Amino acid sequence: MESLSRSELTRLFPDETPRELSIPKLDHVDWAVLDYFGWINSAGNIGFVVIPYGNKHRALRMTRSLSSSRKPKTHMCSWCHHVYRGYGTALFSCNVAGSDGRRIIGHHLCKQLDCSLRIRNLASDPPSFMPETIALSEKIVRLENSVFSFMQRTNQLA
């Protein structure tokens, strides 16, 4: 993924206030290993994803709900298929565009939106409970298809 500036990211989310958007510091982002750029706002309840699509970037705003269960369960990220033994995923949901908030679609995703690092084994913890044996190129295609599919189902790719 090509690098993006703070102003480019702000333009992709015109309805968000700077406080709500809370773009992280971009100095230490390794853009070469990212298939999409995702972050969680400082309050921890909203996730943002930017992914290249054709010659421009598409943006997705999702609400994050952390698990309230006291007992850790095994969960798998719907995008990168990383399997966590404990609390590694969160439910991210998005209103379907054009439904006036009447329809919501959600997926369990890596709670830090770091799927690109997970498929490359660059995230330090935790390792996948069930490691995969498919090639990295296949994981990348699957990840991108999963993100695009979610965006399509929520009418964000129109």
VOZA-507455 format. One record per residue (C-alpha): residue in three letters; z, y, x. Coordinates in pm, 1 decimal. Each point is the difference from the previous one (the first is absolute). Last residue first. Layout:
residues N
Ala; Z; Y; X
...
This chain:
residues 158
Ala; -495.8; 176.0; -2050.9
Leu; 232.7; -154.0; 256.5
Gln; 334.4; 94.2; -160.8
Asn; -65.8; -186.3; -325.9
Thr; 326.4; -196.4; 31.6
Arg; -184.3; -332.4; 26.6
Gln; -238.3; 156.1; 252.5
Met; 283.3; 124.5; 219.2
Phe; 161.5; -343.9; -5.4
Ser; -333.7; -164.6; 84.8
Phe; -60.7; 249.6; 280.7
Val; 340.8; -77.0; 152.3
Ser; -52.6; -375.8; -32.0
Asn; -352.8; 19.7; 141.4
Glu; 128.2; 195.8; 301.4
Leu; 273.4; -256.4; 63.1
Arg; -234.5; -298.4; -41.1
Val; -254.0; 154.8; 238.8
Ile; 273.4; 66.0; 256.7
Lys; 142.6; -352.1; -34.2
Glu; -347.8; -148.9; 50.7
Ser; -48.3; 204.8; 317.9
Leu; 343.9; -112.6; 122.4
Ala; -102.4; -365.1; -18.2
Ile; 180.5; -240.4; -233.5
Thr; 308.0; -191.9; 117.4
Glu; 266.1; 162.2; -212.4
Pro; 372.2; 21.2; 74.1
Met; 245.5; -102.5; -277.0
Phe; 333.2; 184.5; 34.1
Ser; -187.5; 287.3; 155.9
Pro; 183.9; 169.2; 283.8
Pro; 256.5; 259.3; -103.2
Asp; -14.2; 223.5; 187.5
Ser; -196.3; 141.0; 289.0
Ala; -317.1; 102.1; -177.8
Leu; -300.9; -55.4; 226.4
Asn; -86.1; -350.6; -126.5
Arg; -357.6; 115.8; -76.6
Ile; 30.8; -87.1; -370.3
Arg; 340.0; 172.4; -7.2
Leu; -117.6; 321.8; 165.5
Ser; -272.8; 55.2; -258.3
Cys; 245.5; -94.9; -276.6
Asp; 240.5; 283.7; 87.0
Leu; 57.1; 133.8; -352.1
Gln; 375.4; 32.0; 76.0
Lys; 106.0; -225.8; -290.7
Cys; -271.6; -253.7; 76.4
Leu; -160.5; -42.8; -342.2
His; 96.9; -157.1; -333.1
His; -262.9; 118.3; -244.7
Gly; -8.1; 227.0; -304.1
Ile; -229.4; 112.7; -279.2
Ile; 103.4; 260.1; -258.7
Arg; -157.6; 81.8; -335.4
Arg; 117.4; 265.3; -244.2
Gly; 15.8; 276.0; 261.7
Asp; -282.7; 200.9; -154.1
Ser; -230.2; -304.5; 24.4
Gly; -278.8; 181.5; 186.8
Ala; 115.4; -100.0; 346.4
Val; 213.9; -314.5; -11.8
Asn; 349.3; 99.6; 102.0
Cys; 105.3; -153.6; 330.3
Ser; 271.3; -243.3; 94.5
Phe; 150.0; -112.0; 329.5
Leu; 260.8; -274.5; -23.4
Ala; 176.0; -34.9; 332.7
Thr; -28.6; -254.4; 276.5
Gly; 205.0; -85.1; 307.2
Tyr; 330.7; -74.9; -174.9
Gly; 55.2; -355.2; 113.1
Arg; -207.5; -293.1; 118.5
Tyr; -316.8; 199.8; 30.0
Val; -352.6; -143.2; -15.1
His; -284.6; 219.8; 125.0
His; -296.9; -46.7; -234.7
Cys; -161.2; 329.9; 110.0
Trp; -63.9; 156.5; -340.7
Ser; 216.6; -187.5; -249.9
Cys; 296.9; -1.9; 236.0
Met; 189.2; -326.1; -35.6
His; 357.0; -37.6; -119.1
Thr; 280.2; -244.6; 81.2
Lys; 319.5; 100.0; -172.3
Pro; 310.7; 184.2; 113.5
Lys; 296.2; -29.8; -241.0
Arg; 139.5; 328.0; -121.7
Ser; -310.9; 83.9; -196.8
Ser; -71.7; 370.2; -37.0
Ser; -335.8; -23.8; 172.3
Leu; -147.6; 331.6; 105.9
Ser; -227.0; 187.9; -237.1
Arg; -279.5; 206.7; 153.5
Thr; -225.9; 224.9; -207.2
Met; -356.0; 17.8; 124.1
Arg; -239.0; 278.2; 102.5
Leu; -346.9; -107.9; 116.9
Ala; -250.1; 194.3; 206.0
Arg; -362.1; -69.2; 81.7
His; -165.7; 116.4; 319.6
Lys; -362.5; 93.3; 55.5
Asn; -319.0; -143.2; 153.5
Gly; 21.0; -338.5; -170.1
Tyr; 361.3; -59.4; -94.4
Pro; 261.2; 70.3; 265.3
Ile; 353.7; -68.1; -123.2
Val; 290.1; 233.8; -72.2
Val; 319.5; -143.9; -149.7
Phe; 307.4; 184.7; -125.5
Gly; 328.8; -154.2; -109.8
Ile; 257.1; 165.8; -223.9
Asn; 368.4; -87.2; -45.6
Gly; 138.0; 35.7; 351.1
Ala; 123.4; 358.9; -33.3
Ser; -171.7; 80.8; 331.6
Asn; -338.3; -113.3; -127.6
Ile; -126.2; -345.9; 97.0
Trp; -305.1; -38.9; 220.0
Gly; -340.1; -166.4; 9.9
Phe; -305.7; 43.3; 217.0
Tyr; -266.7; -264.7; -54.9
Asp; -167.5; -254.5; 226.2
Leu; 218.1; 121.4; 284.2
Val; -19.1; -135.8; 355.2
Ala; -210.8; 282.9; 145.2
Trp; 205.8; 269.8; -176.1
Asp; 300.3; -54.1; 227.5
Val; 232.2; 255.6; -160.0
His; 231.0; 165.3; 254.3
Asp; -94.7; 363.6; -56.9
Leu; -42.9; -32.5; -378.4
Lys; 351.0; 102.3; -100.7
Pro; 60.3; -121.2; -355.2
Ile; -147.8; 170.3; -307.3
Ser; 274.7; 103.4; -241.2
Leu; -213.4; -16.9; -318.8
Glu; 287.7; 90.1; -231.3
Arg; 106.3; 293.6; 217.2
Pro; -359.6; 116.8; 48.0
Thr; -49.8; -6.4; -378.8
Glu; -244.9; -260.3; -126.8
Asp; -289.3; 72.5; -237.2
Pro; -255.6; 60.2; 278.4
Phe; 51.7; -340.5; 168.4
Leu; -313.5; -44.4; 215.2
Arg; 19.5; 365.3; 107.3
Thr; 347.2; -59.4; 148.3
Leu; -132.3; -289.0; 208.7
Glu; -278.2; 218.0; 140.0
Ser; 252.3; 277.8; 75.9
Arg; 229.2; -240.3; 188.9
Ser; -290.6; -120.3; 210.8
Leu; -174.5; -334.3; -26.4
Ser; -92.3; -245.0; 272.9
Glu; -285.4; -242.9; -49.4
Met; 79.5; -349.4; -125.6
